Amino acid sequence: MPTDPNNRALGVDVSRWQKLVDWAAVKADGITFAFCKATESTNVVDPFLDENWAGMKAAGVIRGVYHFFRPAQDARAQAAHFAKSVPLEAGDLPPVADIEAHDNMDNLSLIKRAEIFLLEVERLTGRKPILYTGAGFWNGRMVDRAGNPPPWAANYALWVANYTAAAQPLVPKGWKTWTFWQYTDRGSVKGVATPVDTNRFSGTEADLRQWLGLEVASPKPSAEPAIKLKNQDVINVFALAFGQGFYNRIERAGLTSIAIPKANRELPYMGPSISEMNLTEEEKAALRAALMKHKERQTVTYLQWDHHALPGLHGPADPGGGWVPEAYEVVRKTKVAAIKVLAPDVKAEEVAELRKINPNMFIMARLFNAQLQNPQGGGTPEGAGRWFANEVADPGDGNNPMTRAYNSGIRYFEVHNEVNLTVEGCGVNWRNGAEFARFFNAVVEVLKPRFPEAKFGFPGLSPGPVFNVRPIDMWEFLDQAKAATDRADFMCCHCYWGGDGSDYTVAVKDLRRFCDKYPSKLVVCSEFSNNHRDVSRDAKAEQIAKFFTAIEALPSNLGAAFIYVLSWRDDHNNEGFLKLTEDKARWDRTPMADKLGGLHPF
């Protein structure tokens, strides 16, 4: 019978090598928890999975499953294969990503694919995975050129493999402690005919049950089980139920600890059930209804596009073009697969040159006119829309910007830019999202018959707090503009970080929120950047690479994301991939293109 000097909970992990296991005997021998192998690669299922999964539950063993990750295979397909292998239930251990193979892949590619797999498993199962690995493998293969582990490692509970009689295991880089420890592969446990991997949890059985959000003592009879979600999920349910007044209900229910400190939000919810909360019956009913809606949202079907999360670059932002030879070299060096151009500047020869670099380059054009900061079209949104349509596609001019772009093979068109800003027309040609919808639909009504294959996108809005130049919040404006967002062929959004003190993960979350808000629409991030002027271009390139890696795990309706910007004369925030020389005579390439192209294996 295995024992632990510190009374820590003991477990085993099994696969086909152990063949049939007598789980009742295993439980009787002092084993509290167990992991069994579920899947490997994109199509392998352990032949004893069903027997082990059912047997653990029947014997009262806290159960978990793991996937043996093959980095050479498609990460998302592996996550989907794993997620559908067993239906996780309340009280089961989180799914485990077994990361111990490199398949002769370079470190950066291995890190990128592992992160995609982990994020996709979390999205599909609703549970943050446990990460299984060993220090030897991790410290050699899951580090960058400087020997640093990925910053996301500490986000995952560690199951470490280290066969030693020492009091503590060797913990890989990126973690300060361990949650599970596989301390031998030669354990002897009744009910298992062969030597078996034996594990410890970092606390007692009561600690493990509490970690999982299970009742430690015998639960009192209740008609309603406790909520089995993360704290952030519960916060979201309160917000969904009560809107702006949600937080005072959280306080009244005695649940401030689920939100403060912020780190608590990612912990499993271990508070009272809805029935036991200090709320009125009406409030409890509203909370139950919101919880049902929240669960429904976890099963949303997202649009499938031909591509997914294409790495893109916003072309020159100055009127009159800017596609100098150095600009094309940036496109080659960054290895991007998508380019955004501006109309009226687009030229057929520029599009042709971009397709020489990449025949499959996805090219999107923004229809734009700076004169919308002044009243146009007789003072109505519809009139301004018709004026705008005829400015970008003058029917009397066979060489108008829209025609040039369309004849060059471009089919995706973003209709204007950041239309919740006063400098882009808000308060001048429309006062809110509802009036902008009238503008947008008028543009589409004029242009669609002339360009039948064109797809028109709702423009990216200016993110950030409300102030005099941005009188309407982005999310509020979107809700007001429903008549246009319903009609739009695709949705654009803008994501920025740095200037407000945030990091790229905030932008990733905003983009996820956008994908969730419009699951049946193609979503394009038509601008993103770190716009903090004091951050170096090298650091910005590193963050862009991390952003691209992170968004690959977002839903399938995300089409492309365009870095702002290839070049811009007014580049006071050092965002450009080209920099104008002091004499204004030429553009020089900044280090960003080479850095990004080397960091991110597109």
C-alpha angles and dihedrals in degrees: 000000000000116000136187124211091217096047091247118164113264129216145169135217122213143181137170090303090073091048114194114008126202097223095183088059090046091054091047089053091064102268113146103179140016141188123210128193113255109172148351132202114342101310113020119109121184107247092225096048097106094047093047095045094051094039095054092052094046091051094048094247113149100244139209139169134216138203121215102226119222108196094197090064127074107285096209093047089052091051091051091048091050096043094055095045095084134006105239114220135199108284095029118121116257115269114272129227108207103206110180106113126082101183088210091295123147117254099251093050091046092051092047095050093045091054091049090052093049094048093045092050089052091049094049098042101031088230127106105236128238112237118225119198145121131246094241094056097036097048091048104040108020097060134089127242090280092053095253121142120230111279091231094064094089089057089074131069108247125233102187127196112214120144104208142122090226120120092247134025127242105264118215123238113282098041132079096196144006134245101193126021125199096204101173141014092201101065122148115218128166111249093034114091096200135047107283139200108260125202144190129214115220092246143022126296088263089053091050092050090048090048088056093047093247126145110266096197127036106294120238115243111276135169090217129048121225116270109267101206141104117274090250090056090054091049089051091051091053090049091049091050101043109020116205092358094058099106097058087056089052089053093046090050089054093243103124089119091069089065105029123090094032093230089067091069092078094052122101112269109253101167131109125301118258090260091058097048121111093248136114119264090251091053092048090052091051090049093051091050091049091049090055090050090048091053091048090055090058089066098050118144112227128208114263113221129191089255136020134219094345111195105239143178129216107232125230110320099204122100112255098039127269104210094144120162090264090059092060089048089056089054090052094047097047091046091215119172099207136048131192117209132187127241126239087038101054117116129191093234091055092053090047091052091051091051089052087060092047120004089200095049111145107225124191126183129211115218104218142169123177091202091079088087083077126057113274138177101029098305101292128105090236092051091049089049093053090045091051093048092053092046094056094036107028104189089210093056116069089193097053118143097256093049092048091052094043094048088050089062099260112143105166117079127180110210107229127310142275092344094181088073122091091224089059097050107282109139090014110061095007131015100205144355094284092057092044088055088060089051093047095048091048090054091051092047091055099041104036096071091049094046105029097176094049120112117210122212131205104243127252112261129219109264123213141064124328117264137144097292093040103042096168128049115241096241093046091049090052092053091049091050096055093128088063099037088053091052098041117105090218140000127239127200138179124226123190135169139172100051091076094041095260127125132229093272089070089056090049090053091049090051090049089051089053093050089050093048092055106028094157093051131077107248122210123187095215094184135018133157149133099260098185106125094210096057113097122243090241091056091047091053090052091051092048089054090051091047092052091049093049096049092054086077093054122105121294094254091073105104109175143341122213122208114225110256149009093178139346129169092216093054097150092148095054094239099133127106087211126048125204114234118242092255089052088233101120147000120251124200114249120217091258098089096051092041094050094043090053096045101048119049097209 
